[in-house]
Amino acid sequence: MSVQRNNGKVKDEYNGLDAVEHELLGFTDADRMTAIVTFKVTKKTQDMESGEDYPVVKMTHIEPILSPEALEQARGLQQSAYQVRTGETALDLPDVEDEAAHA
């Protein structure tokens, strides 16, 4: 199964990316910014060949994590959720200091 994303725009009051738009313009392909994202399922589609159903999700709220302290906490939650989901312990993330330097 594969979740598909609806690329619609998040409503302005729920789009924290607008506050960092100018910073994001300076990003290279190697730069990353962690965010907390809330989404909803907007529809379900079916693959005609396999008969499998797929959810389509849309972001409804996104907030970038800007402070080093909050970023460290968010990274801990991300790592924990990844480990529970996959059983793997290593998640390839840039250093908190590197990411926080952009904030």
C-alpha positions in Angstrom: 0.0 0.0 0.0 1.1 3.5 -0.7 -0.3 6.7 0.8 -0.6 9.5 -1.8 -0.4 13.2 -1.0 -2.8 15.9 -2.2 -0.6 18.9 -3.0 -3.2 21.5 -2.1 -2.1 24.6 -0.2 -2.6 24.7 3.6 -4.8 27.6 4.8 -2.8 30.7 5.7 -3.4 30.6 9.4 -2.3 27.0 9.6 0.8 27.4 7.3 3.8 28.0 9.4 6.0 27.7 6.3 5.0 31.2 5.2 7.0 32.6 8.2 10.2 31.0 6.9 9.6 31.6 3.2 12.7 33.8 2.7 14.9 31.4 4.6 13.7 28.5 2.5 14.7 30.3 -0.6 18.3 30.1 0.6 18.2 26.4 1.2 20.3 24.0 -0.9 19.3 20.4 -1.7 21.2 19.2 1.4 19.4 21.5 3.9 16.5 20.3 6.0 13.9 21.8 8.3 11.9 19.7 10.7 8.2 20.5 11.1 5.1 19.1 12.9 2.5 18.2 10.4 -1.2 17.4 10.8 -3.1 15.8 7.9 -6.4 14.3 7.0 -7.6 11.7 4.5 -9.3 13.5 1.7 -10.3 10.6 -0.5 -9.5 6.9 -1.2 -8.5 5.6 -4.6 -8.3 2.2 -6.0 -5.7 0.7 -8.3 -7.7 -0.8 -11.1 -5.1 -3.6 -11.8 -4.4 -4.7 -8.2 -7.7 -3.8 -6.7 -5.8 -2.2 -3.7 -7.2 0.9 -2.0 -5.0 3.8 -1.3 -5.7 6.8 1.0 -5.0 10.3 -0.3 -3.9 12.7 2.5 -3.8 16.5 2.6 -1.8 18.6 5.1 -4.1 20.7 7.2 -1.5 22.3 9.5 2.3 22.6 9.4 4.6 24.4 11.9 8.4 24.5 11.4 10.4 23.8 14.5 12.8 26.7 14.9 14.4 26.6 18.4 17.2 24.2 19.1 15.5 22.9 22.2 12.2 22.2 20.5 14.1 20.7 17.5 15.9 18.3 19.9 12.5 17.2 21.4 10.9 16.9 18.0 13.8 14.8 16.8 13.5 12.5 19.8 9.8 12.0 19.1 10.6 11.4 15.4 13.3 8.8 16.2 11.0 7.0 18.7 8.1 6.8 16.2 10.5 5.6 13.5 11.8 2.9 15.7 8.3 1.7 16.8 7.2 1.6 13.1 10.2 -0.1 11.6 12.1 -1.8 14.4 15.2 0.1 13.2 17.2 2.3 15.5 19.1 4.5 13.1 17.4 7.3 11.3 19.7 9.3 9.1 19.1 12.9 10.3 21.4 15.9 10.1 22.8 17.2 13.4 20.4 19.4 15.4 23.1 22.1 15.4 23.3 22.1 11.6 19.5 22.3 11.2 19.0 24.9 14.0 21.6 27.1 12.4 19.1 27.9 9.7 16.4 28.9 12.3 
